């Protein structure tokens, strides 16, 4: 299975799709630090540092999947929900690329705000354009914690498949077991410098995290979000007022801050995934990422739909050969 991805960021979706069995023919990302992160972790990936407006997909015609996490500010409360009036809205560019490469499947994720009633007409317009291109559209609100991520992170996910593959698609059910708590995910990292209070802290951080936000480049420094989010973090005994350079020291007292790596672990990244850049841009990469476990689950469902159709076609061709031989 081959895919191309736009707005690839630091690789959350790309990593999950890789784990689902997709090989990336191209990953398009405009941010230099994010591109460096992608190449540091996967030197063999074809990372293209380019504005989506300048990228063309004609050479990838017929590819299995076009994926992307188009910018969320046009549909988020923090971004003033300007929708199509927002210059950061890249859904039109995604539709252009779909027309150019005609992939078997499409996967585009965004924030919960896209399902706001004020965007009903916007979503319907996207659906109609995809249907006019021959796709069957599935659009759901997916909860990251239903897929083993220790975080309350609702995301809208659009999956569109060409009509031959659509009957075989079903949304992944999710894991049966409850998601791990923040304490369970972060204990080893919190204790990595010998903090004597790490175990007690982990036992008290006994719930999933609120949504980690990356913020925009206009935002000042790295922190865990607005006042409401910080209050939620405080209930987990985490200081949400900033990002720490390292784990707590042995004699640390009080509520610890998260490091970039800790935030990444809560997003579902593996411990060895490195984020290139200074603390604030590195944390922004983490906060804007799509959790890899969620991308993996949906990617596997898309792959199954495509492969099931291929197997059916092979069986039909085999039966036709047998009938001709008779």
N, C-alpha and C positions, 0 to 999 in steps of 0.2 A: 504494500500500500504506500502510495506517495502523496505528499501534501505540500501545500504552500501556506504560509501564515503571514498575515499583515498585522502591524502594531504588536509585534512579538514581545516587546518589553524585555524582562529579565528571564523569560523562558518558562513560566509556570505552565501555560497551556502547551507549549512545545514539548516540555519534558513529559507531561501527562500523555500526550499523543504518541510520543516515542515509546512510552511504556505500554501503550495500547497497540503497538505494532506498526506505526506509521514512520516512514522515512521522509525527512524534510528536504524537498527539492530547493526550497528557498524560504528564508525568514527575513521579513522586511521590517526594519525598525529605524526610526529617525534619530533616537537619542544615542549619542556616542558611548556613554557609560554603559547603557544597557547592551549595546552591541558587543562591547568588550566583555561583559559578563557572559553573554552567549558563547563567544569564542573561547573564553577561558575555560568554561566547563565542557564545551563540545567543539574542539578545534576543527573537526571535520564538517561541521554544519556550514551550509552556504548562507552566510549572514550578509544581507545587503543593507548598508546604511543609506537610507533614502526616504524621502517624503513619499507617502502613499500616492499623492497626486501625480508624482513623476514615474511611478512604477506601472509597468504594463505586463499582462499575464498571457499574452497570445501564445508565447512559446510553450506554455504549460497546458495547452488545450487538451481536454479529456482527462486531466489529473483526477485522482480519487477524491481529494478533499481540499477545499479552501476554507481556512479557519482564521479567526482573528478575535481580538478583544478591542473593538473600536472604542475610542475615548468616551468615558462616561459623563464628563461635566455637562454636556447638553441635556442630560436627563436626570442629573442629580440635584438635590435641593441646594447643596453647596454651590453648584454651578449655575443656579438660578433657573434651571429647567427651560432653557430657551429653544431646545429642540432644533428644528431645521433652520432657525434664525441664528444659531450658534456656528461660528466659523470652524469649530472643532468637530462638527458632526461629519463623520466619515462613512456613514451608511451609504450615501450616494456613490462614494468611491468603491466601496465593497461591491455594490451592485454592478458597477461598471466592470470590475475585475471578473465577476461571475460571468458576465456576458462574454468577456474576452476568452476565458479559459474553459467555460462550460464544465465545471467539475461534476463528478458523480454526486458529491455531497457538499454541504455547506454547514459550518458551525460558527456562530457569532455570539459572543457573550457580552453582557452589559449589566448595568445596575438595576436594582428593583424599581427605581423610579420610572423606568421605561414603560412599566405596566400601569402607570398612573392614568386615570381616565382622560386627562388632558392630551395624552398621546395616542388615544384610540385611533384617530384618523391617520396619524403618522404610521402606526404599526400596520394598519390596514393597507396603506399605500405600499409599504415594503412587501407585504404578503402578496398583493396583486401583481407587483412587478415580478416577483419570483415565480408565481403561478403562470404568468404570461411566458416565462422562459421554460416552462415545463416541469417545474418543481412542485412537490407536495411539502407544505410547511408545517413544522411542529414548533411550538413556542411555549416554554414552561418556565416557572419560577423554581429554581433548584436551590436547595439548602445544602451548604457545604458540610454541615455537621452530620447530614444523613449519609455521607460518604467517608466518615472516619476523620474529618477535620475538626480540630478542637476550637472551633470558632463559629459564631453566628454570622454567616456570610451569605445572605440570599443574593442570587444572581439570576437575571433572565438569560436564558440560552435559547437561541434560534437554531434549529436543525432543519435543513431543507435537503430533500433527496429527489433525484430524478424519479419519474413515476415508476420505473421498473424496480427500483430498490426500496421505495417508500413502504410497500406492504410488509416488508420484513423488519422494519424499525420499531423498537419499543424503548421507551425511556428506562434507564437502569433503575432498579428498585432501591438500591442502596444497601448498606451493611446492616446486619441484624443487630449486632452489639451496639451499645451506646458509644458515642465518641469519647476519646480520652479527655481528661480534664487538663487544664492549663498546668496544674502541678505535675501531673504524670508526664506530660510532654517535655516540660522544662526542668525537671528535677536535676538530671545529670549535668545540664549546662549551668544551672544555678550553683551547683556544688563543685564546679570544675576548678575553682580557685580555693577550695577548702572552706567555703562558708559553713560555719557550724549550725546556722539556723535553717539550712536548706530543706531538711526533711520536714521540720515543723511548718515552714512556709508552704511546701508542696501539699501537705495534708489540708491546709486551709484554702489553698487555691483550687477548690474542688468543684469547679464548674467550667464550662467552655468560655472562651473569650468573646468580647464584643467584636464587631467588625473592625479589622485593622484598616486604617486609611492611609493612603500615600500622600495625599495633598497635591498641590500644584507647584510649579516652579515659582509662582508668586508668593507662596507661603513662606513664612520666616524660617523656622527650624524644624527639626524632626521631633514630633510628639505623637501621642496615641489618639489624637482627635480633639473635638470640642469638649466643653464641660460635661455634657451628658455621658460621653464615652469615658472620660477620665473617672467619673463617679463609678461607672461599671467596673473599670479596672481596679479602682480602690477597693471595691468589695472582694476582689481577688488578691488583695494585699500587694498590688502593683502600682507604683508611682507612674502615672501616665503623662507627667509633665515634660518628658524628654526621653532621649535614647542614650543609654550608657555606652561607654567605650569598651567595657569588659564586665565580666561576671563579678558578683560581690566578693569582697575580701573575707578572710576567715572571721574577723571580728566585726563584720558589718552589722549595723542595727537599723531597724526601720523597714520601710517598704522598698524593695529593689525596683530599679528601672529595667526594662528589657534592653538587650543589645539587638543589633541588626540580625544576628544569627538566631536569637530567640524568637524574634518576630517571624523570621522565615520558617522556623520549625512549626509555629502555630499555623502558618499558611499551608503547611504540608510539604514543604521542600525537604529533601534529604539533608542530613547534617553536613555532607561534603560539598554542597552547592555553594559556590563562592560568589559574592556580589562585589563587583569591581567599583571603586570610586570612594570618595570621602563619605563620612557617616550619613549626612543628610541625603545626598542623591542615592546612596546605596539603600537607605531605608525607604525612600520613595519608590525604588524599584520593587521592593518587597510589598509595600502597601498597595501598589497598583496591580499586583500579579493575580492571575487566576489560579486557585489552588490546584496543584498537579493531580491529586487524587480524583478530583471532580472531572478534570479534563480526561483523565485515563478512563473513568467509568463511561463517560459519554462517547469517547473515541472508540471504545470496545463495542459499544452498541451500534455505532455507525459502521464499523468494520464488519460486524456480524451481518448487517443488512446487505452490504455489498457482496460479501462472500457467499451468503445464502443464495442470492440471485445468480451468482456465477455458477454455483453447484447445480442449481436447477437447470440452467441453460446447458450445462455439460450433460446432465442426465437426459434432457430432451433430445440433444444432438445424438447421444448414444442410442436412444430408442429409435430415432429416425434412421440411423445407419443399419440397425438390426432389421427394421421393416423393409428397407431397400434390399438388403441381402437376401431376404426371403423371396 
